[in-house]
Amino acid sequence: MIKQKRKIVSLLDELLYYALQADPQKVVVTIEDQEGEIRITVEDDGAQRSEEECRQAECILNAPCRNEMKDYYSGLAGEETVGLGRLQVVGMMIDGARVEPGDKGTRLSVWWAQQ
């Protein structure tokens, strides 16, 4: 369980960085344990990202990865990288993601199977 908590903290660092780039007044984080799957959702009310920006972020997060490297990439989370490069690290640690523009702001969800 400690390993899962560290992973959640590492991912939150990256996901919050992404959300805060939009200069929101409010950010809501939801962490759910759904029958063997962990899901983190970050919703912000900042500057709305375009459908294209959301699609690019979603593609980066859902890039194919090698499961045996997930622990290695969790050690890179929180390191200084620029732009969407930070999301590449997140993508290596998760099983799937969804990024959607909302009425105001953006909603980003990531999930992975518990180990």
PyMOL commands that set and color helices and strands:
alter all, ss='L'
color gray80, all
select helices_A, chain A and resi 2-20+51-61+67-76+85-91
alter helices_A, ss='H'
color red, helices_A
select strands_A, chain A and resi 27-34+37-44+96-101+106-113
alter strands_A, ss='S'
color yellow, strands_A
deselect
rebuild
show_as cartoon
